[in-house]
Amino acid sequence: METTDVNTQPVEVPAEETPTPKKKVKKKKFTKLNEISIIVLSFAISFTLFFFPPMDIFLGNMREFVVDFKHVAAPMLGVSLACTGALILVQNFLLLIAEWLYKVVSKLLFGFLLAIYAQMLFFNGKMTTITGDTTSYSDDKKNVIINLFILLFILLLPLEFYIISLFNKKSKFFNFGKGMVLPYVAGLIFVMQLVGTLSSIAGADFKQYNRSYTQYLSYEPARSLSKDENIVVFLTDRLDSYYMDDVLERYPDIKEDLEGFTFYQNNVSHNTNTFPSIPQMLTTYTYRGTDWPEYTSYAWDENTVPRRLTEAGWNCNLLIDSLTTYSNISQLEDQCNNLITREGAKVKFNYFDKKGIIPTMGQLSFARLSPYAFKDEFSTGLGSSLSANFVSFETDTDDMMPMAVDVDSDLKYYDDILFNHLNADSDKKTFSFIHLNCSHGSSAATAAIYNPDEPVDITSTTRGGLEIVFEYMRQLKKLGLYDNTTILILGDHGRPPVEIECDGEEGLTSPIMTGLLIKPANAPAEPLKIDRYSELSNDFFPASIMDFAGIDHSDLGYSYQDVIEGGLHPDRFMQTFLWGGYGKVYYKTYYKITGDARDFDNWKALEGHE
C-alpha cells in the first residue's frame, strides 16, 4: 500500500540573522579638559617667563632703572600675552595632528614650568647680584651638577607619570586626578605669582622714582673753567689702591703725566659699593640702612657739598650716575650748574633693540629662572647700568651725560672733550665732579683708549680710563689752568669684598684699599710722589673740598690736609657689603681701622654695629 509522507511539503527555513555592526565612536580630541589645560598652562609658562620675575626684579630695584614702571610693565605684559597665544595655537595644532603628541609635549611643558618655578623658589640661594663682574657659577661643579640633576628630574617627572599610566591604567597613584593635576597646579603657580606681584605693586611708592625726561646733566657747562680757581674731582669707579700699584709698575711713565700729584696709598672708603659711597661723599649724609630713595631724598635736601659751594659763589658741575647717586634729577636743582631743562624734548623708549627693555628684562628673567649651569650665559653683558639704553632723546642731545655710568659713558665723555675742548670762559670759580667707570671691570674698549694692542685686564683697563683724565689735564695746561686747579683722582671704593672675603660670616681675609691721588693748586711741577703712611679716608672728602675752596669745614671733621699736615692718626671705618640676589643684603660687617690700613692686623670687626 502506498503511503504519503506528510513532511514532503517544502518548509521555508528563515535565514540566520547577521548582527548589525556597531559604529565606532571617534574619541573627541578637543575636549573641555584639554582646552582648559592648554589655556592654563600657556598662561602660567608665559607669565612666569616674561612677566612675574621681571616685575619682581623691577619693583625690588626701582632705583636701578632709568624708566618708570609703566614703561617696563606694559611691553612685558604684551610679550607675555603674545607668548600665551602662541603656546595655545601650537598645543592645539599638535592636538589636531595626534592627541598622543599633544599629551607628550604638554607634559614636557608642565615639567618645564615646575622646574623653572622650583629653581626660582628654592634653588637660587647662591645667586649673586648682577653688577657687571664676571660670574663663575660653574666653578662649584658639585652644586651645579646636583642642581641640574634635580631640575631635569622635575622636568621629566610629569611625562614619566603619563607614560607609566598608559601601561597601568588601573593604578590610582599614576592616574591621580584624572587629568586635572596639570591645570590645577599650573593655575595655582600662576595665581600665587599674580597675587605676589599685585601685592608688590600695591606696596610700591612710585612717587619716589618719578623720572624726568626733560632734564639732564649737560657736558657743555662743565667744559667751562675759571681763570681764577678750579677744583676737579675724577671719581674713578672701583679704583683700588692695589690696582693703582699695578698700573704704576706696568706703566712707570705715567709718573710724568701725574705732575704735581701725590698718591696716598693708605686710603680707605666708608663703604664697599658705589651706593652709598658717592652720595655720602657729595651730601655729607651718612647712610644707615634706610631705603635707598628715602636716603637720597633726605641726603640731597641737606647741606651738601655742591650746595655749600654754590652758596659761596662757585659754579658746580656734576657728571654723575643717576642709578647710584640720586633718585630724582630734580634733587640736583639749585646746586648743579650743568642741569639742563629742555622743554618739549621728545624721548624715545627702546623696547626691542639690543639692550632694550624687552631683551634686557627677558635676559634678567632667564638668569633668575635658569639652573646654575646656564646662569653665566644669561647674565653675560648685564651690569649695574643695564638700563642705560632704555630711553634716549630724539632731539639733539650730544651734550647729554648718559643716565648711567658705564664703559659707553666713559667713551662718550672722552669724545666730548676731544672734539669740543675745555675753555676758560667761566665767570665763577668751578667745582667739577666727574664719575668715570674706569676700573669697574676689565674692558677692551676702555683699555684701547691708551693702547688697543694691550692685553685686556683690570690694569690695562685702569690705564685706559686714566687716559681720559690725562687728556683733560693736557687741555688744562694748554689753557694755562693746570696750576690754579686742584685735581683729585679717587675711587669710590676698592675691590668688591667678594674677591677677598672668607666664607660667610668670617669676613675679609685682607684689606680693601681705595685709590687717592691729589694735586693741590700751585703744587710744584714734580713727578708723582708716593705717600705710604698718611691715614686717610673718603669720609674726609666733604671737609677736604671745603678746605681746598677756602670755606670753613669745622663742622665736617677732618680734611685730607688736616691729617697729612698735622700727622694725625684718626680712627677710620669701613662697612662691607655682599649681596645675595636683587636688593638683598647677604653679608655686612663694620670695621674699625686703627693705624696702617694695609696691615690687616689693624682691622677690627665691630660687633652689633649698624
Secondary structure, DSSP 8 states (H G I E B T S, - for coil): -----GGGS-------------------SS-HHHHHHHHHHHHHHHHHHHTHHHHHHHHHTGGG-SS-HHHHHHHHHHHHHHHHHHHHHHHHHHHHH-HHHHHHHHHHHHHHHHHHHHHHHHS-TT-----SS---GGG-HHHHHHHHHHHHHHHHHHHHHHHHHHH-TT-TTTTGGGG-HHHHHHHHHHHHHHHHHHHHHHH--GGGG---SSEEEBHHHHTB--SS-EEEEEEETT-BHHHHHHHHHH-TTHHHHTTT-EEESSEE-SBSSHHHHHHHHHH-----S--HHHHHHHHHHS--HHHHHHHTT-EEEEE--TTTS-S-GGGGTTS-TTEEE-TT--EEE-SSSTTSHHHHHHHHHHHHHS-HHHHHHHHTT--TTTTTTSEEESS--TTB--SS-SHHHHHHHHHHHHHH--B---SS-EEEEEEE-TTSS--HHHHHHH-TTS--SHHHHHHHHHHHHHHHHHHHHHHT-STTEEEEEE-SS-S-GGGTB-SGGG-BSS---B-EEEE-TT--S---EEESS--EEGGGHHHHHHHHHT---GGG---HHHHHHHT----EEEEEEEE-STT-EEEEEEEEE-S-TTSGGGEEEETT--
